[in-house]
């Protein structure tokens, strides 16, 4: 069964992306992330500085350099409370503020507004560490600091906003499902704007060991998406946030619009086992999303789920080819996991931010680690083409249309359709804009 959002007219339900923030491996800002992507760099490294005992596949990862740092005073949090806050809460507070600023919204000026907060995430590593050490657990801050459901609530409380505040866990598709749910909330009028996030931290080596024993990790620490060498994924961590508003309101407010979300769909379907992907279920979600968006036959690029596993890649390629492929005009594809690893619960938001940047900057970054296609994937026959070097869009003279896929381990499949922002009437050359003051403020002189 596929959940599809209703659409009355061509553009009435489009959702504007007006702000972005991120903290990703090798990139702490959207500009740094774009530079990493377009230059074809990988952030995967040896992670034995975090886990000295790691070996084999678990010794590789795309991790953040600092997950401990947090300006508690800035957010009105005491030191004892901050120590018991899951670092995902801390990162989300910082990135929520940054996304609002990036969207030219005063974070301290939206109290009481129906702003929704939707966050996708999975593992609870920090809580497990706290439970094992039992350090400070008798404090009243332990419940609010360690409970997964509080991750979204923490940001909503700090901003004093009144829209839905939801933490989503559908496995690896969690953060893209959060986008789908946020768009539904915006279209219904339940939310006037939404902050949508994915956040994932790999703090426990045991969870990497579980993934390796399950057969998921690449022994050489590389995601060889759609490649003949595909042998598993490499774990990544990080977070990203997008600020969303109904397009009609965003245009009326004169927002800077980076891209628009034209449609999305969510469905469930597993194969022979609970974790085996099903091509028919994936294809159904793809078709539903583009039917809802009114973009059948228009898609030029798809940001793949693209884990680089020998089972998942051929299934995803078959579904994508059946639903969207074009032999006459092949659909370009790529995977951000080849740059920053698999962010699991935050993988979908990383793929969405990559796609928003690619649309707004009208260029396609390369998908790394691709030399020859998996023998089980007939790229020309499926009407697909892997982007192997920085390139223009396949048909840049047409409106840009892209898809972003994210599939959960248990079959929770999501696809989001992204298009370029409309050009406001009478918009002039940005280079000719007059010089403007740039005020700088802070809570303290330091």
Buried (B, 14 or more C-beta within 10 A) or exposed (E): EBBBBEBEEEBEBBBBBBBBBBBBBBBBBBEBBBBBBBEBBBBBBEBBEBBEEBEEBBBBBBBBEEBEEBEBEEBEBEEEBBBBBBBBBBBBBBBBBBBBBBBEBEBEEBEEBBBBBBBBBBBBBBBBBBEEEEEBBEEEBBEBBBBBEBBBBBBBBBBEBBBBBBBBBBBBBBBBBBBBBBBBBBBEEBBBBBBBBBBBBBBBBEBBBBBBEEEBBBEBBBBBBBBBBBBBBBBBBBBBBBBBBBBEEBBEEEBBBBBBBBBBBBBBBBBEEEBEBBBEBBBBBBBBBBBBBBBEEBBBBBBBBBBBBBBBBBBBBBBBBBBBBBEEBBBBBBBBBBBBBBBBBBBBBBBBBBBBBBBBEEBBBBBBBBEEBBEBBBBEEBBBBBBBEEBEBBEEEEEBBBBBBBBBBBBBBBBBBBBBBBEEEEEEEEEEEEEEEEEEEEEEEE
